Amino acid sequence: MRKKVVVAMSGGVDSSVAAALLKKQGFQVMGVFMRFWKEAEGENRCCSLDAVKRAKQVAQILKIPFYIFNFTKEFKKAVVDAFLKDYRLGLTPNPCVVCNKEIKLGLLLKRAKALSFDYVATGHYARKMGTKLYQSRNKEKDQSYFLWKLNREQLKHLLFPLSDYTKKEVRRQAKELGLPVFDTPESQEICFVEKEVNEFLKRHLKIKKGKIIDSRGNILGDHQGLPLYTLGQRKGIGLSQGPFWVKGKDFKKNLLIVTKNEKDLLKKELSFREVNWLSGKPPKLPAKLKAKIRSRHEASFGVLKKGNRFIFNKPQKAITPGQSVVFYRNSELLGGGIIS
């Protein structure tokens, strides 16, 4: 019996080539396009009309069955509502991490199992060996950072066919296979935010203006609402005689704290919550590991200590509450947490 796999097809080049590679390897492949929540007057980049047309076209070329799963309500509750809640609390969340865990690889995997499929596959650039997860060979495009919330049971049933490919190689494969998606542009924005994050937040949150102060408490001007600013931000603060950087936010007093000294943003230590270890248990402490505090941030060495604390060897810029800290030993992803 051929192993059966559901491929999450988005209409992009990565998931299309993933489906093609798995069919070539002898899997029984079914393509699934997931429909997510969007604003009434807007569009979700992950599931636009153009995207579903492209995904369907690729499925026809590959001669695999193709279905659309409607996850609108689940996506709104698990991803969008959580995103807005975090911003209300003064955090800067990463919705892609939540979406992968709850929807793209969580809910889809449950549906796939219910339909007697063995695996779910995606176009993520990550490498799986057994129940361990590693960075992909393509370090620039590596997406393991977004997968730290997964568990071993889920990993058993997940496939990442692009683990050893570069983006250039994936595009070349698509072209050779005659797939019309070979030159689709990259999408790195938040899918349910059609234009600017701040405009989205203004529509969905009660934004209250307040004062901007420096570290000594001097009033420098007015801010447009604390959720509209993030730690380390330099542009868009609206003060003359800069540059200024956002150093902190005081939600009780509704104050935005800025600094002219970029070094004020450097810190060596962070604490984290909502911890998840892919092995099910933390490494033996203290542990010398590498940690990433942003997806585009280079992993830096430090020591993991008791009490969910991590101390970097070198100070890091703008360690931001709400973002993910993800831990690696060499190229193996061990787990992560939400920065407190």
HELIX and SHEET records of a PDB file:
HELIX    1   1 VAL A   13  LYS A   24  1                                  12    
HELIX    2   2 ARG A   45  CYS A   47  5                                   3    
HELIX    3   3 LEU A   49  LEU A   62  1                                  14    
HELIX    4   4 THR A   72  PHE A   75  1                                   4    
HELIX    5   5 LYS A   76  VAL A   80  3                                   5    
HELIX    6   6 ASP A   81  ARG A   88  1                                   8    
HELIX    7   7 PRO A   95  CYS A   99  1                                   5    
HELIX    8   8 ASN A  100  LEU A  107  3                                   8    
HELIX    9   9 LEU A  108  ALA A  114  1                                   7    
HELIX   10  10 SER A  144  LEU A  147  5                                   4    
HELIX   11  11 ARG A  152  LYS A  156  1                                   5    
HELIX   12  12 LYS A  167  GLU A  176  1                                  10    
HELIX   13  13 VAL A  197  HIS A  204  1                                   8    
HELIX   14  14 LEU A  226  LEU A  228  5                                   3    
HELIX   15  15 GLU A  262  LEU A  265  5                                   4    
SHEET    1   A 5 PHE A  66  ASN A  70  0                                        
SHEET    2   A 5 GLN A  28  ARG A  35  1                                        
SHEET    3   A 5 LYS A   4  ALA A   8  1                                        
SHEET    4   A 5 TYR A 119  ALA A 121  1                                        
SHEET    5   A 5 LEU A 158  LEU A 159  1                                        
SHEET    1   B 8 ALA A 126  MET A 129  0                                        
SHEET    2   B 8 LYS A 132  GLN A 135 -1                                        
SHEET    3   B 8 GLU A 332  ILE A 339 -1                                        
SHEET    4   B 8 LEU A 266  TRP A 277 -1                                        
SHEET    5   B 8 ARG A 309  LYS A 317 -1                                        
SHEET    6   B 8 SER A 300  LYS A 305 -1                                        
SHEET    7   B 8 ALA A 287  LYS A 292 -1                                        
SHEET    8   B 8 SER A 324  ARG A 329 -1                                        
SHEET    1   C 4 ILE A 219  HIS A 223  0                                        
SHEET    2   C 4 GLY A 210  ILE A 213 -1                                        
SHEET    3   C 4 LEU A 255  THR A 259  1                                        
SHEET    4   C 4 TRP A 245  ASP A 250 -1                                        
END                                                                             
